[in-house]
Amino acid sequence: MTLRGSTDIKDRLFSILVYILPLASAFPFGVSLIQQFPILNLLAIPMLPLGLVYSAVPFGLGGLLIFFALYAGVVRNTNINHLLRFNVMQAILIDILLMLISLIVNILSPGLGGSLLLATLNNVIFLGTLAVCVYSMIQSGLGKYAEIPTISEAAYSQVP
């Protein structure tokens, strides 16, 4: 098991990259915002390899495959640095939260139609996820643990 205080550049880089997973899940929420601000399309570039995995696995099970690979291969592997395992678990939890929010929005959207309320809700979800991921990426790059209320506590409890 590695020490919590020792991180190298490789661990920090991989800790930053795992936050592409929740960004990819939040991207559909930001469609209207991205149409208004085309510069935000640059956010899609790092997500392209993830999209290939999603599309290569049949029946839409690419996300499930990535989840199990990250959880079993990284989070539960005590030979990997704690900072990386924590960030992978936190990114997974943010992604799960986005999936639940997506289900709720899909249930509520027929009643809201194409309303301003639905567009605002989607923009808030997208911008909130973007802010959380950017904050976590910066903290990971500095070799620190990103403290997000409730999510970080759950991540700490899952990482051995």
N, C-alpha and C positions, 0 to 999 in steps of 0.2 A: 504494500500500500504506500502510495506517495504522500509526502507531507503536504498539508494544506497551503503552507506559505511559499512553496517552491513552484514557480511557473516559468516556463520558457516561452520563447516567441511562437513556437509551433502550437503549444497548447492555447495560447491567447488567440492565434489566428483561427484555429478550429472552433474555439469558443465564440468567435465573432460569426463565423460562417453558419453555425446552426440556427441562427435567428432568421435565415432566409426561409426556413420552413414556415413559421407563422406569417411572415410577410407574404408568402405565396398564397396562403389561405385568406389573407385580408385583401388581396389585390382585387377580387371581384366586387368587394364593397366599395372600392374607390373608382369604379368605372366612370361615373358622372363627373367626379372631381378631376380625373385624368383627362377627360374630354375637354374640360375647361382650362386645364393647365397641362399642355402636352409635354412639358419638361419632366413631369412625373413618370413618363414612359421609360425614362432611364432606370427607374427602379426595377423594371422587368428584366433587364439584362442579366443580373446575377441569378435570376430564377429560371433561366432557360434550361440548364441541366436538370433541374428538379422536374420541370415540365416534361422532359424526355422520359424520365422514370415513370411519371404518372401515366403518360400515354403508352408506354411500352408494356405495362402490365395490364392484362385483360380484366374486364368487368369493373374497372375503376378501383382496383385494389392496390394501386401504387402507393397511396398514402398509408394504407395499413402495412404494407411491406416495409416502407421507410420507418414507420413507428416501431415495429418489432425489431428491425435491424439496429436502430439507435438504442432502443431500450435494452435489448439483450446484449448487444455488442459493446455498448459504451457505458450506459448508466450502471449496469450491474458488474462491470469489469473493474475490480479494485486495483488493477495494475495501471490504470489510466489516472491521470491527475484529477484531483477532486474538483478543481475549478471547471475543467472541461465537462466532467460528469454532471455537475450542478447545472451548468448552462444548457446542456443537452436536455436535462429533465425539465428545466424551466421553459425552454422553447417548446417541448412537447406539451407541457401543461397549457401554455398560451395557445397552442394550436388546437388542443381539445376544447378550450374555452371558446375559441372562434367557431369551431364546428357546432357547439351547442347554441351559440348566438345565431349562427346561420340557420339552424333548424327553427328557432323561435321567429326569426325574421321571415322565413319562408311561410310559416303558419300565419303570421300577422299580415303579410303583404297583400293578399287578396282583398282584405278589408280596407287597406290603406290605398290600394291602387297605385297610380303613378304620382302620388301626392308629394308635396314639399316635405311633409313629415318623414316619409320613407327615405327620400333623398338625403335629408339632414341626418337621419339615423345612420344610414350607410356611410356618409362622410365622417361622422363622429367615430364610428367603429374603425374605419380605415385610418384616420388620423391618430386615434388613440393607440392602435396597434403599431403604427409607424413610430410614434413617440416612445412607446415602451421598448420596441426593438432597437431603435437608435440609442436610447439610454443604456440598454443592456450591452449593446455592441461597444459603446465607449467604455463602460466599466470593465468589460472583458478585455479590451485592448490595454487597459491600465493594469490588468491583473487583479482587479477587485471583483467582489461579488455584487451583482446588481440586486438591490433589495426592492422588490415589488411586493406590496402588501398582499398577504394571503398566498399568492403564487409562490413566492420565495420560501415561505414556511412549509408549504406542501412539497416543494422541491427538496428542501433540506431533509424532510422526513423520509423521502424516498431514496436518497442517495446514501449508500453505506459508507 
